[in-house]
């Protein structure tokens, strides 16, 4: 996020400023589509910069740790109660969640249900197709 914010605040902001100057040189701003597009791009850029700045100001860095209970930063090995197939998921904050990378948000149904549980505990959560039950095999 910091790298994206730096890129947007410097390089991208300068590019949009140059596009605005170029569009201004084309004449009447009321009928200048290039100018309108550059202004829209500038507004979107500033909105993204404000969002990233806010997230980074409120961010809390969670160190890797070994805990006996599930919390943000935990890597958890789980198995569905109805099968022996295991999954490993990492509990992360909502802005880092990425199901393709097995990173589940602490605010998601499965994440909320796991929080505070210990090795050997079971937990349930509701999702689109019903209620699911899992067992915690290990926490790292």
The first five atom37 places (N, CA, C, CB, O) and aatype in JSON, in Angstrom:
{
  "aatype": [20, 20, 20, 20, 20, 20, 20, 20, 20, 20, 20, 20, 20, 20, 20, 20, 20, 20, 20, 20, 20, 20, 20, 20, 20, 20, 20, 20, 20, 20, 20, 20, 20, 20, 20, 20, 20, 20, 20, 20, 20, 20, 20, 20, 20, 20, 20, 20, 20, 20, 20, 20, 20, 20, 20, 20, 20, 20, 20, 20, 20, 20, 20, 20, 20, 20, 20, 20, 20, 20, 20, 20, 20, 20, 20, 20, 20, 20, 20, 20, 20, 20, 20, 20, 20, 20, 20, 20, 20, 20, 20, 20, 20, 20, 20, 20, 20, 20, 20, 20, 20, 20, 20, 20, 20, 20, 20, 20, 20, 20, 20, 20, 20, 20, 20, 20, 20, 20, 20, 20, 20, 20, 20, 20, 20, 20, 20, 20, 20, 20, 20, 20, 20, 20, 20, 20, 20, 20, 20, 20],
  "atom_mask": [
    [1, 1, 1, 1, 1],
    [1, 1, 1, 1, 1],
    [1, 1, 1, 1, 1],
    [1, 1, 1, 1, 1],
    [1, 1, 1, 1, 1],
    [1, 1, 1, 1, 1],
    [1, 1, 1, 1, 1],
    [1, 1, 1, 1, 1],
    [1, 1, 1, 1, 1],
    [1, 1, 1, 1, 1],
    [1, 1, 1, 1, 1],
    [1, 1, 1, 1, 1],
    [1, 1, 1, 1, 1],
    [1, 1, 1, 1, 1],
    [1, 1, 1, 1, 1],
    [1, 1, 1, 1, 1],
    [1, 1, 1, 1, 1],
    [1, 1, 1, 1, 1],
    [1, 1, 1, 1, 1],
    [1, 1, 1, 1, 1],
    [1, 1, 1, 1, 1],
    [1, 1, 1, 1, 1],
    [1, 1, 1, 1, 1],
    [1, 1, 1, 1, 1],
    [1, 1, 1, 1, 1],
    [1, 1, 1, 1, 1],
    [1, 1, 1, 1, 1],
    [1, 1, 1, 1, 1],
    [1, 1, 1, 1, 1],
    [1, 1, 1, 1, 1],
    [1, 1, 1, 1, 1],
    [1, 1, 1, 1, 1],
    [1, 1, 1, 1, 1],
    [1, 1, 1, 1, 1],
    [1, 1, 1, 1, 1],
    [1, 1, 1, 1, 1],
    [1, 1, 1, 1, 1],
    [1, 1, 1, 1, 1],
    [1, 1, 1, 1, 1],
    [1, 1, 1, 1, 1],
    [1, 1, 1, 1, 1],
    [1, 1, 1, 1, 1],
    [1, 1, 1, 1, 1],
    [1, 1, 1, 1, 1],
    [1, 1, 1, 1, 1],
    [1, 1, 1, 1, 1],
    [1, 1, 1, 1, 1],
    [1, 1, 1, 1, 1],
    [1, 1, 1, 1, 1],
    [1, 1, 1, 1, 1],
    [1, 1, 1, 1, 1],
    [1, 1, 1, 1, 1],
    [1, 1, 1, 1, 1],
    [1, 1, 1, 1, 1],
    [1, 1, 1, 1, 1],
    [1, 1, 1, 1, 1],
    [1, 1, 1, 1, 1],
    [1, 1, 1, 1, 1],
    [1, 1, 1, 1, 1],
    [1, 1, 1, 1, 1],
    [1, 1, 1, 1, 1],
    [1, 1, 1, 1, 1],
    [1, 1, 1, 1, 1],
    [1, 1, 1, 1, 1],
    [1, 1, 1, 1, 1],
    [1, 1, 1, 1, 1],
    [1, 1, 1, 1, 1],
    [1, 1, 1, 1, 1],
    [1, 1, 1, 1, 1],
    [1, 1, 1, 1, 1],
    [1, 1, 1, 1, 1],
    [1, 1, 1, 1, 1],
    [1, 1, 1, 1, 1],
    [1, 1, 1, 1, 1],
    [1, 1, 1, 1, 1],
    [1, 1, 1, 1, 1],
    [1, 1, 1, 1, 1],
    [1, 1, 1, 1, 1],
    [1, 1, 1, 1, 1],
    [1, 1, 1, 1, 1],
    [1, 1, 1, 1, 1],
    [1, 1, 1, 1, 1],
    [1, 1, 1, 1, 1],
    [1, 1, 1, 1, 1],
    [1, 1, 1, 1, 1],
    [1, 1, 1, 1, 1],
    [1, 1, 1, 1, 1],
    [1, 1, 1, 1, 1],
    [1, 1, 1, 1, 1],
    [1, 1, 1, 1, 1],
    [1, 1, 1, 1, 1],
    [1, 1, 1, 1, 1],
    [1, 1, 1, 1, 1],
    [1, 1, 1, 1, 1],
    [1, 1, 1, 1, 1],
    [1, 1, 1, 1, 1],
    [1, 1, 1, 1, 1],
    [1, 1, 1, 1, 1],
    [1, 1, 1, 1, 1],
    [1, 1, 1, 1, 1],
    [1, 1, 1, 1, 1],
    [1, 1, 1, 1, 1],
    [1, 1, 1, 1, 1],
    [1, 1, 1, 1, 1],
    [1, 1, 1, 1, 1],
    [1, 1, 1, 1, 1],
    [1, 1, 1, 1, 1],
    [1, 1, 1, 1, 1],
    [1, 1, 1, 1, 1],
    [1, 1, 1, 1, 1],
    [1, 1, 1, 1, 1],
    [1, 1, 1, 1, 1],
    [1, 1, 1, 1, 1],
    [1, 1, 1, 1, 1],
    [1, 1, 1, 1, 1],
    [1, 1, 1, 1, 1],
    [1, 1, 1, 1, 1],
    [1, 1, 1, 1, 1],
    [1, 1, 1, 1, 1],
    [1, 1, 1, 1, 1],
    [1, 1, 1, 1, 1],
    [1, 1, 1, 1, 1],
    [1, 1, 1, 1, 1],
    [1, 1, 1, 1, 1],
    [1, 1, 1, 1, 1],
    [1, 1, 1, 1, 1],
    [1, 1, 1, 1, 1],
    [1, 1, 1, 1, 1],
    [1, 1, 1, 1, 1],
    [1, 1, 1, 1, 1],
    [1, 1, 1, 1, 1],
    [1, 1, 1, 1, 1],
    [1, 1, 1, 1, 1],
    [1, 1, 1, 1, 1],
    [1, 1, 1, 1, 1],
    [1, 1, 1, 1, 1],
    [1, 1, 1, 1, 1],
    [1, 1, 1, 1, 1],
    [1, 1, 1, 1, 1],
    [1, 1, 1, 1, 1]
  ],
  "atom_positions": [
    [[0.81, -1.19, 0.0], [0.0, 0.0, 0.0], [0.86, 1.26, 0.0], [-0.93, -0.01, 1.2], [0.55, 2.25, -0.67]],
    [[1.94, 1.21, 0.77], [2.82, 2.37, 0.82], [3.43, 2.65, -0.54], [3.93, 2.15, 1.86], [3.55, 3.81, -0.94]],
    [[3.81, 1.6, -1.26], [4.39, 1.78, -2.59], [3.36, 2.36, -3.55], [4.92, 0.43, -3.13], [3.68, 3.24, -4.35]],
    [[2.13, 1.89, -3.47], [1.07, 2.42, -4.33], [0.82, 3.89, -4.01], [-0.23, 1.61, -4.16], [0.68, 4.71, -4.92]],
    [[0.76, 4.23, -2.73], [0.54, 5.62, -2.33], [1.66, 6.51, -2.85], [0.43, 5.73, -0.8], [1.4, 7.61, -3.34]],
    [[2.89, 6.05, -2.74], [4.04, 6.82, -3.22], [3.94, 7.03, -4.73], [5.36, 6.11, -2.87], [4.15, 8.14, -5.22]],
    [[3.61, 5.97, -5.46], [3.47, 6.06, -6.92], [2.37, 7.04, -7.31], [3.17, 4.67, -7.51], [2.56, 7.87, -8.2]],
    [[1.23, 6.95, -6.64], [0.11, 7.84, -6.96], [0.42, 9.28, -6.6], [-1.15, 7.38, -6.23], [0.09, 10.2, -7.36]],
    [[1.05, 9.49, -5.45], [1.32, 10.84, -4.96], [2.39, 11.57, -5.77], [1.75, 10.78, -3.52], [2.42, 12.8, -5.79]],
    [[3.24, 10.84, -6.42], [4.32, 11.48, -7.16], [4.11, 11.35, -8.66], [5.68, 10.88, -6.77], [3.67, 12.3, -9.32]],
    [[4.41, 10.21, -9.2], [4.39, 10.0, -10.65], [3.01, 10.22, -11.25], [4.87, 8.59, -10.97], [2.86, 11.01, -12.19]],
    [[2.01, 9.54, -10.73], [0.67, 9.62, -11.33], [0.08, 11.02, -11.2], [-0.26, 8.6, -10.68], [-0.57, 11.51, -12.12]],
    [[0.29, 11.65, -10.04], [-0.23, 13.01, -9.84], [0.39, 13.97, -10.86], [0.07, 13.49, -8.39], [-0.3, 14.84, -11.39]],
    [[1.68, 13.81, -11.12], [2.38, 14.67, -12.09], [1.84, 14.43, -13.5], [3.9, 14.41, -12.04], [1.63, 15.38, -14.26]],
    [[1.62, 13.16, -13.85], [1.09, 12.83, -15.17], [-0.28, 13.47, -15.4], [0.98, 11.31, -15.34], [-0.56, 14.01, -16.47]],
    [[-1.13, 13.41, -14.38], [-2.47, 14.0, -14.52], [-2.39, 15.52, -14.61], [-3.37, 13.58, -13.34], [-3.13, 16.13, -15.37]],
    [[-1.5, 16.13, -13.85], [-1.31, 17.58, -13.92], [-0.88, 17.99, -15.33], [-0.27, 18.06, -12.88], [-1.35, 18.99, -15.86]],
    [[0.02, 17.21, -15.93], [0.46, 17.49, -17.3], [-0.68, 17.32, -18.29], [1.62, 16.57, -17.68], [-0.81, 18.1, -19.23]],
    [[-1.52, 16.29, -18.07], [-2.67, 16.08, -18.95], [-3.66, 17.24, -18.84], [-3.38, 14.75, -18.61], [-4.25, 17.66, -19.84]],
    [[-3.83, 17.76, -17.64], [-4.71, 18.92, -17.44], [-4.17, 20.15, -18.18], [-4.88, 19.24, -15.94], [-4.92, 20.86, -18.84]],
    [[-2.89, 20.39, -18.06], [-2.27, 21.52, -18.75], [-2.41, 21.38, -20.26], [-0.79, 21.64, -18.36], [-2.71, 22.36, -20.95]],
    [[-2.19, 20.19, -20.76], [-2.33, 19.94, -22.2], [-3.76, 20.2, -22.65], [-1.92, 18.49, -22.54], [-4.0, 20.82, -23.68]],
    [[-4.72, 19.71, -21.86], [-6.13, 19.88, -22.21], [-6.53, 21.35, -22.15], [-7.02, 19.06, -21.27], [-7.32, 21.81, -22.98]],
    [[-6.0, 22.1, -21.19], [-6.31, 23.54, -21.08], [-5.84, 24.29, -22.32], [-5.65, 24.15, -19.82], [-6.48, 25.24, -22.76]],
    [[-4.74, 23.86, -22.87], [-4.18, 24.54, -24.04], [-5.03, 24.35, -25.29], [-2.78, 24.05, -24.29], [-4.82, 25.04, -26.29]],
    [[-5.98, 23.42, -25.24], [-6.81, 23.14, -26.41], [-7.97, 24.12, -26.58], [-7.35, 21.75, -26.33], [-8.66, 24.07, -27.6]],
    [[-8.2, 24.99, -25.6], [-9.24, 26.0, -25.77], [-10.34, 25.91, -24.75], [-9.83, 25.9, -27.13], [-10.11, 25.55, -23.6]],
    [[-11.55, 26.24, -25.17], [-12.74, 26.36, -24.32], [-12.91, 25.13, -23.43], [-13.99, 26.57, -25.18], [-13.14, 24.02, -23.93]],
    [[-12.81, 25.33, -22.12], [-12.86, 24.21, -21.18], [-14.26, 23.61, -21.05], [-12.39, 24.68, -19.82], [-14.39, 22.44, -20.69]],
    [[-15.31, 24.39, -21.34], [-16.68, 23.86, -21.21], [-16.98, 22.77, -22.22], [-17.69, 25.0, -21.36], [-17.79, 21.88, -21.95]],
    [[-16.35, 22.83, -23.38], [-16.61, 21.85, -24.43], [-15.38, 20.99, -24.73], [-17.06, 22.57, -25.7], [-15.26, 20.43, -25.82]],
    [[-14.49, 20.89, -23.77], [-13.23, 20.2, -23.97], [-13.29, 18.85, -23.25], [-12.03, 21.07, -23.45], [-13.13, 18.78, -22.03]],
    [[-13.53, 17.78, -24.01], [-13.68, 16.45, -23.4], [-12.38, 15.96, -22.77], [-14.16, 15.45, -24.45], [-12.41, 15.26, -21.76]],
    [[-11.24, 16.33, -23.36], [-9.96, 15.93, -22.77], [-9.79, 16.53, -21.38], [-8.79, 16.36, -23.68], [-9.29, 15.87, -20.46]],
    [[-10.2, 17.77, -21.24], [-10.11, 18.44, -19.94], [-11.04, 17.77, -18.92], [-10.47, 19.95, -20.09], [-10.65, 17.53, -17.78]],
    [[-12.25, 17.47, -19.35], [-13.21, 16.82, -18.45], [-12.7, 15.45, -18.0], [-14.58, 16.67, -19.14], [-12.85, 15.08, -16.84]],
    [[-12.11, 14.7, -18.93], [-11.56, 13.38, -18.6], [-10.39, 13.5, -17.63], [-11.11, 12.64, -19.87], [-10.26, 12.7, -16.7]],
    [[-9.54, 14.48, -17.84], [-8.39, 14.69, -16.96], [-8.86, 15.1, -15.56], [-7.44, 15.76, -17.54], [-8.28, 14.66, -14.57]],
    [[-9.89, 15.93, -15.48], [-10.44, 16.32, -14.17], [-11.04, 15.11, -13.45], [-11.53, 17.44, -14.33], [-10.87, 14.96, -12.24]],
    [[-11.74, 14.26, -14.19], [-12.31, 13.05, -13.58], [-11.2, 12.13, -13.09], [-13.22, 12.31, -14.6], [-11.32, 11.54, -12.01]],
    [[-10.14, 11.99, -13.87], [-9.01, 11.15, -13.46], [-8.34, 11.74, -12.22], [-7.99, 11.03, -14.61], [-7.93, 11.0, -11.33]],
    [[-8.24, 13.06, -12.18], [-7.64, 13.72, -11.02], [-8.49, 13.49, -9.76], [-7.48, 15.24, -11.28], [-7.95, 13.22, -8.69]],
    [[-9.8, 13.58, -9.9], [-10.68, 13.36, -8.76], [-10.57, 11.93, -8.25], [-12.14, 13.67, -9.14], [-10.52, 11.69, -7.05]],
    [[-10.54, 10.97, -9.18], [-10.41, 9.56, -8.79], [-9.06, 9.31, -8.11], [-10.57, 8.63, -10.02], [-8.98, 8.58, -7.12]],
    [[-8.01, 9.91, -8.64], [-6.68, 9.77, -8.05], [-6.64, 10.33, -6.63], [-5.63, 10.49, -8.92], [-6.13, 9.67, -5.72]],
    [[-7.18, 11.51, -6.44], [-7.16, 12.13, -5.11], [-8.0, 11.33, -4.11], [-7.68, 13.57, -5.19], [-7.67, 11.26, -2.93]],
    [[-9.08, 10.74, -4.6], [-9.91, 9.89, -3.74], [-9.13, 8.65, -3.3], [-11.21, 9.47, -4.46], [-9.17, 8.26, -2.13]],
    [[-8.41, 8.03, -4.23], [-7.61, 6.85, -3.91], [-6.47, 7.2, -2.94], [-7.05, 6.21, -5.2], [-6.19, 6.45, -2.01]],
    [[-5.82, 8.34, -3.17], [-4.75, 8.79, -2.28], [-5.3, 9.01, -0.87], [-4.12, 10.09, -2.82], [-4.67, 8.6, 0.11]],
    [[-6.44, 9.64, -0.76], [-7.05, 9.88, 0.56], [-7.39, 8.56, 1.24], [-8.33, 10.75, 0.42], [-7.18, 8.41, 2.44]],
    [[-7.93, 7.61, 0.48], [-8.27, 6.3, 1.05], [-7.03, 5.59, 1.57], [-8.97, 5.42, -0.01], [-7.01, 5.12, 2.71]],
    [[-6.0, 5.51, 0.73], [-4.76, 4.82, 1.14], [-4.12, 5.51, 2.34], [-3.78, 4.77, -0.03], [-3.63, 4.84, 3.25]],
    [[-4.1, 6.83, 2.34], [-3.53, 7.57, 3.46], [-4.27, 7.25, 4.75], [-3.56, 9.08, 3.19], [-3.66, 7.05, 5.8]],
    [[-5.59, 7.21, 4.68], [-6.4, 6.89, 5.85], [-6.16, 5.49, 6.37], [-7.85, 7.06, 5.52], [-6.03, 5.28, 7.58]],
    [[-6.1, 4.53, 5.46], [-5.85, 3.14, 5.85], [-4.49, 3.03, 6.53], [-5.92, 2.2, 4.62], [-4.36, 2.39, 7.57]],
    [[-3.48, 3.65, 5.93], [-2.13, 3.56, 6.5], [-2.01, 4.27, 7.84], [-1.12, 4.13, 5.53], [-1.23, 3.85, 8.69]],
    [[-2.76, 5.34, 8.04], [-2.74, 6.04, 9.33], [-3.34, 5.17, 10.44], [-3.49, 7.37, 9.24], [-2.89, 5.21, 11.58]],
    [[-4.37, 4.39, 10.07], [-5.05, 3.57, 11.07], [-4.48, 2.16, 11.18], [-6.52, 3.48, 10.73], [-4.85, 1.4, 12.07]],
    [[-3.57, 1.82, 10.28], [-3.04, 0.45, 10.23], [-2.27, 0.09, 11.49], [-2.15, 0.29, 9.01], [-1.56, 0.91, 12.07]],
    [[-2.43, -1.15, 11.88], [-1.67, -1.69, 13.0], [-0.89, -2.88, 12.46], [-2.62, -2.11, 14.2], [-1.47, -3.8, 11.89]],
    [[0.41, -2.86, 12.64], [1.25, -3.95, 12.17], [1.17, -5.08, 13.18], [2.72, -3.49, 11.96], [1.42, -4.9, 14.37]],
    [[0.81, -6.26, 12.69], [0.7, -7.44, 13.55], [1.9, -8.32, 13.27], [-0.66, -8.21, 13.32], [2.07, -8.82, 12.15]],
    [[2.72, -8.52, 14.28], [3.89, -9.37, 14.13], [3.47, -10.83, 14.05], [4.88, -9.16, 15.3], [2.44, -11.23, 14.6]],
    [[4.27, -11.61, 13.36], [4.07, -13.05, 13.37], [4.23, -13.53, 14.8], [5.06, -13.79, 12.4], [5.12, -13.08, 15.51]],
    [[3.39, -14.41, 15.19], [3.43, -14.84, 16.58], [2.94, -16.27, 16.69], [2.58, -13.92, 17.47], [2.36, -16.83, 15.76]],
    [[3.17, -16.83, 17.81], [2.67, -18.16, 18.09], [1.74, -18.02, 19.28], [3.84, -19.19, 18.38], [2.18, -17.79, 20.41]],
    [[0.49, -18.17, 19.01], [-0.51, -18.02, 20.05], [-1.26, -19.33, 20.21], [-1.48, -16.86, 19.73], [-1.25, -20.18, 19.32]],
    [[-1.91, -19.47, 21.33], [-2.7, -20.66, 21.56], [-4.14, -20.47, 21.1], [-2.67, -21.04, 23.03], [-4.95, -21.4, 21.13]],
    [[-4.47, -19.24, 20.68], [-5.82, -18.99, 20.19], [-5.76, -18.25, 18.86], [-6.64, -18.18, 21.22], [-4.76, -17.61, 18.55]],
    [[-6.82, -18.34, 18.09], [-6.89, -17.71, 16.77], [-7.09, -16.2, 16.94], [-8.03, -18.33, 15.91], [-7.98, -15.75, 17.66]],
    [[-6.24, -15.45, 16.26], [-6.36, -14.0, 16.23], [-5.81, -13.51, 14.89], [-5.6, -13.33, 17.42], [-5.28, -14.3, 14.11]],
    [[-5.95, -12.2, 14.62], [-5.43, -11.67, 13.37], [-3.94, -11.98, 13.3], [-5.7, -10.12, 13.26], [-3.2, -11.73, 14.25]],
    [[-3.52, -12.53, 12.18], [-2.14, -12.92, 11.98], [-1.91, -14.42, 12.15], [-1.27, -12.18, 12.93], [-0.87, -14.94, 11.75]],
    [[-2.88, -15.11, 12.72], [-2.75, -16.55, 12.92], [-2.86, -17.31, 11.6], [-3.81, -17.06, 13.91], [-3.64, -16.93, 10.73]],
    [[-2.08, -18.37, 11.48], [-2.22, -19.31, 10.38], [-2.85, -20.55, 11.0], [-0.83, -19.64, 9.67], [-2.31, -21.13, 11.94]],
    [[-4.0, -20.96, 10.47], [-4.81, -21.99, 11.1], [-5.04, -23.15, 10.14], [-6.15, -21.41, 11.55], [-5.43, -22.96, 8.99]],
    [[-4.79, -24.34, 10.63], [-5.08, -25.56, 9.85], [-6.44, -26.05, 10.33], [-3.95, -26.68, 10.03], [-6.62, -26.33, 11.52]],
    [[-7.38, -26.15, 9.41], [-8.75, -26.54, 9.74], [-9.21, -27.7, 8.87], [-9.7, -25.35, 9.58], [-8.64, -27.96, 7.81]],
    [[-10.23, -28.38, 9.33], [-10.86, -29.45, 8.55], [-12.36, -29.36, 8.76], [-10.31, -30.87, 8.96], [-12.84, -29.12, 9.87]],
    [[-13.07, -29.55, 7.69], [-14.53, -29.56, 7.77], [-14.97, -30.78, 8.55], [-15.18, -29.55, 6.35], [-14.37, -31.85, 8.41]],
    [[-15.98, -30.65, 9.36], [-16.43, -31.74, 10.22], [-16.88, -32.95, 9.43], [-17.56, -31.26, 11.11], [-16.81, -34.08, 9.91]],
    [[-17.35, -32.73, 8.2], [-17.88, -33.83, 7.39], [-16.83, -34.49, 6.5], [-19.0, -33.32, 6.54], [-17.16, -35.41, 5.75]],
    [[-15.56, -34.02, 6.57], [-14.53, -34.64, 5.75], [-13.18, -34.56, 6.46], [-14.45, -33.95, 4.36], [-13.02, -33.84, 7.45]],
    [[-12.23, -35.3, 5.96], [-10.89, -35.31, 6.53], [-9.96, -34.32, 5.82], [-10.3, -36.72, 6.46], [-8.83, -34.1, 6.26]],
    [[-10.44, -33.72, 4.72], [-9.62, -32.81, 3.95], [-9.3, -31.55, 4.76], [-10.33, -32.44, 2.63], [-10.19, -30.9, 5.3]],
    [[-8.0, -31.22, 4.82], [-7.56, -30.07, 5.61], [-7.28, -28.87, 4.72], [-6.31, -30.44, 6.41], [-6.96, -29.0, 3.54]],
    [[-7.41, -27.69, 5.32], [-7.09, -26.43, 4.66], [-6.23, -25.62, 5.61], [-8.39, -25.65, 4.25], [-6.35, -25.75, 6.83]],
    [[-5.38, -24.8, 5.06], [-4.62, -23.86, 5.88], [-5.03, -22.47, 5.44], [-3.06, -24.08, 5.73], [-4.95, -22.13, 4.26]],
    [[-5.47, -21.66, 6.41], [-5.89, -20.3, 6.14], [-5.16, -19.35, 7.07], [-7.42, -20.14, 6.29], [-4.76, -19.73, 8.18]],
    [[-4.98, -18.14, 6.61], [-4.39, -17.11, 7.46], [-5.47, -16.08, 7.74], [-3.13, -16.47, 6.8], [-6.16, -15.64, 6.82]],
    [[-5.61, -15.69, 9.0], [-6.6, -14.69, 9.38], [-5.93, -13.32, 9.27], [-7.14, -14.94, 10.84], [-4.9, -13.06, 9.91]],
    [[-6.52, -12.44, 8.45], [-5.96, -11.12, 8.18], [-7.04, -10.06, 8.34], [-5.34, -11.05, 6.76], [-8.21, -10.38, 8.52]],
    [[-6.63, -8.8, 8.28], [-7.59, -7.7, 8.28], [-8.37, -7.68, 6.98], [-6.89, -6.36, 8.5], [-7.95, -8.28, 5.99]],
    [[-9.49, -6.99, 6.98], [-10.37, -7.02, 5.8], [-9.72, -6.48, 4.54], [-11.62, -6.23, 6.09], [-10.05, -6.94, 3.44]],
    [[-8.82, -5.52, 4.65], [-8.21, -4.96, 3.44], [-7.17, -5.91, 2.83], [-7.56, -3.62, 3.76], [-6.77, -5.71, 1.68]],
    [[-6.73, -6.91, 3.57], [-5.73, -7.86, 3.06], [-6.35, -9.17, 2.59], [-4.71, -8.16, 4.13], [-5.66, -10.01, 1.99]],
    [[-7.64, -9.36, 2.84], [-8.29, -10.64, 2.52], [-8.15, -10.98, 1.04], [-9.77, -10.59, 2.9], [-8.3, -10.12, 0.17]],
    [[-7.85, -12.25, 0.78], [-7.7, -12.75, -0.59], [-7.92, -14.25, -0.54], [-6.29, -12.38, -1.2], [-7.01, -15.01, -0.23]],
    [[-9.11, -14.67, -0.85], [-9.47, -16.09, -0.72], [-8.6, -16.97, -1.61], [-10.95, -16.29, -1.06], [-8.33, -18.12, -1.27]],
    [[-8.16, -16.44, -2.75], [-7.3, -17.23, -3.65], [-5.96, -17.54, -3.0], [-7.08, -16.46, -4.97], [-5.32, -18.54, -3.34]],
    [[-5.53, -16.71, -2.06], [-4.27, -16.92, -1.33], [-4.53, -17.5, 0.06], [-3.5, -15.61, -1.22], [-3.63, -17.53, 0.9]],
    [[-5.74, -17.96, 0.3], [-6.14, -18.53, 1.59], [-6.0, -17.53, 2.73], [-5.32, -19.76, 1.89], [-5.68, -17.92, 3.86]],
    [[-6.25, -16.25, 2.45], [-6.24, -15.21, 3.48], [-7.68, -14.8, 3.72], [-5.35, -13.98, 3.06], [-8.32, -14.2, 2.85]],
    [[-8.19, -15.12, 4.91], [-9.58, -14.81, 5.23], [-9.64, -13.63, 6.19], [-10.29, -16.03, 5.85], [-8.81, -13.5, 7.09]],
    [[-10.61, -12.79, 5.98], [-10.79, -11.61, 6.82], [-11.28, -12.0, 8.2], [-11.76, -10.63, 6.17], [-12.08, -12.93, 8.35]],
    [[-10.8, -11.28, 9.2], [-11.3, -11.49, 10.55], [-12.76, -11.04, 10.68], [-10.43, -10.74, 11.57], [-13.42, -11.34, 11.68]],
    [[-13.27, -10.34, 9.67], [-14.65, -9.86, 9.69], [-15.58, -10.75, 8.86], [-14.72, -8.45, 9.17], [-16.79, -10.54, 8.86]],
    [[-15.03, -11.75, 8.16], [-15.84, -12.66, 7.36], [-16.53, -13.65, 8.3], [-14.97, -13.41, 6.3], [-16.13, -13.78, 9.45]],
    [[-17.56, -14.34, 7.83], [-18.24, -15.31, 8.69], [-17.29, -16.37, 9.26], [-19.35, -16.0, 7.91], [-17.34, -16.68, 10.45]],
    [[-16.41, -16.92, 8.41], [-15.49, -17.95, 8.91], [-14.46, -17.32, 9.86], [-14.77, -18.66, 7.73], [-14.12, -17.91, 10.88]],
    [[-13.98, -16.14, 9.52], [-13.0, -15.46, 10.37], [-13.56, -15.12, 11.74], [-12.51, -14.2, 9.7], [-12.92, -15.37, 12.76]],
    [[-14.76, -14.55, 11.76], [-15.4, -14.21, 13.04], [-15.59, -15.45, 13.9], [-16.76, -13.52, 12.8], [-15.39, -15.41, 15.12]],
    [[-15.98, -16.54, 13.26], [-16.26, -17.78, 13.99], [-15.0, -18.4, 14.58], [-16.95, -18.78, 13.09], [-15.07, -19.06, 15.62]],
    [[-13.87, -18.21, 13.92], [-12.61, -18.78, 14.4], [-11.96, -17.97, 15.52], [-11.64, -18.92, 13.26], [-11.25, -18.52, 16.36]],
    [[-12.2, -16.67, 15.53], [-11.5, -15.78, 16.46], [-11.67, -16.26, 17.91], [-12.02, -14.33, 16.31], [-12.78, -16.52, 18.38]],
    [[-10.53, -16.36, 18.59], [-10.54, -16.75, 20.0], [-10.58, -18.25, 20.25], [-11.7, -16.13, 20.67], [-10.42, -18.69, 21.39]],
    [[-10.78, -19.04, 19.21], [-10.84, -20.5, 19.38], [-9.43, -21.05, 19.55], [-11.54, -21.17, 18.17], [-8.45, -20.42, 19.15]],
    [[-9.34, -22.25, 20.14], [-8.06, -22.9, 20.4], [-7.96, -24.2, 19.6], [-7.89, -23.17, 21.9], [-8.94, -24.69, 19.06]],
    [[-6.74, -24.73, 19.55], [-6.5, -26.01, 18.89], [-7.44, -27.06, 19.49], [-5.01, -26.45, 19.04], [-7.56, -27.17, 20.71]],
    [[-8.11, -27.82, 18.61], [-9.05, -28.84, 19.05], [-10.49, -28.37, 19.12], [-8.63, -29.35, 20.38], [-11.41, -29.18, 19.19]],
    [[-10.7, -27.04, 19.12], [-12.06, -26.5, 19.15], [-12.77, -26.69, 17.82], [-12.04, -25.01, 19.52], [-12.13, -26.84, 16.77]],
    [[-14.07, -26.68, 17.87], [-14.9, -26.68, 16.67], [-15.6, -25.33, 16.58], [-15.95, -27.85, 16.69], [-15.77, -24.64, 17.59]],
    [[-15.98, -24.96, 15.38], [-16.72, -23.71, 15.2], [-17.67, -23.87, 14.02], [-15.76, -22.52, 14.98], [-17.45, -24.7, 13.14]],
    [[-18.71, -23.07, 14.02], [-19.71, -23.08, 12.95], [-19.89, -21.66, 12.44], [-21.06, -23.67, 13.44], [-19.67, -20.68, 13.15]],
    [[-20.29, -21.58, 11.18], [-20.64, -20.28, 10.62], [-21.67, -20.49, 9.52], [-19.39, -19.54, 10.08], [-21.74, -21.55, 8.9]],
    [[-22.47, -19.46, 9.3], [-23.47, -19.49, 8.24], [-22.89, -18.85, 7.0], [-24.77, -18.77, 8.68], [-22.22, -17.82, 7.06]],
    [[-23.17, -19.47, 5.87], [-22.79, -18.93, 4.57], [-23.95, -19.17, 3.62], [-21.45, -19.58, 4.02], [-24.99, -19.69, 4.04]],
    [[-23.79, -18.81, 2.38], [-24.87, -18.9, 1.4], [-25.58, -20.23, 1.32], [-24.34, -18.59, 0.09], [-26.79, -20.26, 1.11]],
    [[-24.87, -21.34, 1.48], [-25.48, -22.66, 1.3], [-25.82, -23.34, 2.62], [-24.56, -23.55, 0.51], [-26.11, -24.54, 2.64]],
    [[-25.8, -22.61, 3.71], [-26.18, -23.21, 4.98], [-25.16, -22.98, 6.08], [-26.39, -24.67, 4.8], [-24.4, -22.02, 6.05]],
    [[-25.15, -23.89, 7.04], [-24.26, -23.8, 8.19], [-23.12, -24.8, 7.99], [-25.02, -24.08, 9.53], [-23.35, -25.95, 7.64]],
    [[-21.9, -24.34, 8.22], [-20.73, -25.19, 8.06], [-20.04, -25.35, 9.41], [-19.76, -24.59, 7.01], [-19.96, -24.41, 10.19]],
    [[-19.53, -26.55, 9.66], [-18.82, -26.82, 10.89], [-17.4, -27.28, 10.57], [-19.57, -27.88, 11.74], [-17.19, -28.14, 9.71]],
    [[-16.44, -26.7, 11.26], [-15.03, -27.01, 11.09], [-14.39, -27.3, 12.43], [-14.3, -25.86, 10.38], [-14.9, -26.91, 13.48]],
    [[-13.25, -27.99, 12.39], [-12.43, -28.26, 13.56], [-11.08, -27.58, 13.36], [-12.25, -29.8, 13.8], [-10.54, -27.55, 12.25]],
    [[-10.54, -27.03, 14.44], [-9.2, -26.42, 14.37], [-8.19, -27.51, 14.72], [-9.07, -25.19, 15.35], [-8.19, -28.06, 15.82]],
    [[-7.32, -27.79, 13.77], [-6.32, -28.83, 13.94], [-5.04, -28.25, 14.55], [-6.02, -29.52, 12.6], [-4.43, -28.86, 15.43]],
    [[-4.64, -27.07, 14.08], [-3.42, -26.47, 14.58], [-3.46, -24.97, 14.36], [-2.19, -27.08, 13.92], [-4.16, -24.48, 13.46]],
    [[-2.71, -24.22, 15.16], [-2.59, -22.77, 15.05], [-1.11, -22.41, 15.06], [-3.36, -22.03, 16.22], [-0.35, -22.86, 15.92]],
    [[-0.72, -21.62, 14.11], [0.68, -21.16, 14.08], [0.71, -19.65, 14.05], [1.44, -21.74, 12.85], [1.79, -19.06, 14.02]]
  ]
}
